[in-house]
Amino acid sequence: MSTLNIQLEGKTIELPIIEGSEGEKAIDISKLRTNSGYITIDPGYKNTGACLSGVTFLNGESGVLRYRGYPIEQLAESADFLEVSSLLLKGELPNKEELKNFDKEVKESSTLHEVVKNIIKSFPKDAHPMAVLSASMTSLSSIYPHLTNSNLSEDQINKVIPVIMGQIKVIAASYYRNSLGKEVIASNSELNFASDFLNMMFGEVDPEVADALDTLLILHADHEQNCSATAVRIVGSAQTNLFATIASGVNALWGPLHGGANQKVIEMLDAIQKDGGDYKKYLDKAKDKSDPFRLMGFGHRVYKNFDPRAKIIKKACDTILEKLGVQDPVLDIAKGLEAQALKDPYFVDRKLYPNVDFYSGIIYRALGIPTNMFTVMFALGRAPGWMAQWKELITDAKSPISRPRQIYTGANERDYKSLS
């Protein structure tokens, strides 16, 4: 193992260098404070590796995304969502029998307990669906107490995972039906995951639309150590039960800087439409550094080139728009923005291409899914990734509870004075 030697106050500190399977390198500072008295400061953890992980590989400079070594392009083209979920959770693609059993377990977990039904109904009809999802997910810990041990066996892990997969789908659809005052549609065990969800939402399924949604769920299934995955790992490191741990991922995803980005895209398009629909004017505003307007859904803080998921989802987006034949001025603005930006030198030179949030927002809008449910759709796809990250954490005996340090900048010691 190679090392890096640094000098601190006349003392040589030796730090091991770790290299990943794809050539990524890291300086191991786990004993830095012990050996030197120093810690590192890295706001937002932009340069900090919090774990060693074999789940997802992401190379933002080259536009590469792989789940367990498999390119996202191949998985989106040839696999379905539950197959990819099994891959993330178990490390290998399932055979036909394994996939059949996993599908069966998820379907058997796709019925809501009366407690959860009442929780969903108890919320105001205009409550944000992420609040409903978070509360409902946490409540499952009281319904499945035998799956909340701090030290789950392998058998218990294999039982709790399909419960999450089945419940999150039904919770989301039940919220939607309740918010409209419509009767809830029960899960149909004859349908696959995406088709069943669409049927529970709308009472009908178009196979091409279901396939496009399935692809979208695959693209959202995991994305390395993002904000919500990190939240799941931190909460899970305290040996919190999986239901509450996944709820923490839901809450992190809720933020507009993370999972709420596709909602921001549609809100931006709505604003452009209300202002007359001149999207070219807004492209000019985006290029004007003195203008506070920000073009949502373009570029990515990780990918420095084209988001590989966007290339795939664009095809699904085109399929859905053509299939549904939706007449919507907001979607027309989106298509105009996309076409203009892809040939505008300002955006091309800066590699500010439409990202996965841009296209997913358009798809959800075309499907008739309310804007405030977009983040729930993201959570629906991300659940297997969260659980894969959690499983990797809890099955590693060397994983400690997460406990970052700080540099204190407050008042120095002072004496308390009684109130006069």
Buried (B, 14 or more C-beta within 10 A) or exposed (E): EEEEEBEEEEEEBEBBEBEEEEEEEBBBBEEBEEBBEEEEEEEEEEEBBBBEBEBBBBBBEEBBBBBBEBBBBEBBEEBBBBBBBBBBBBBEBBEEEBBEBBBEBBBEBBEBBEEBBEBBEEBEEEBBBBBBBBBBBBBBBEBBEEBBEEEBEEEBBBBBBBBBBBBBBBBBBBBBBBBEEEEBBBBBEEBBBBBBBBBBBBEEBBEEBBBBBBBBBBBBBBBBBBBBBBBBBBBBBEBBBBBBBBBBBBBBBBBEEBBBBBBBBBBBBBEBBEEEBEBEEBBBBBBEEEEEBEBBBBBBEBBEBBBBBBBBBBBBBBBBBEBBEBEBEBBBBBBBBBEBBEEBEEBEEEBBBBBBBBBBBBBBBBBEBBBBBBBBBBBBBBBBBBBBBBBBBBEEEEBEEBEEEEEEEEEEEEEEEEEE
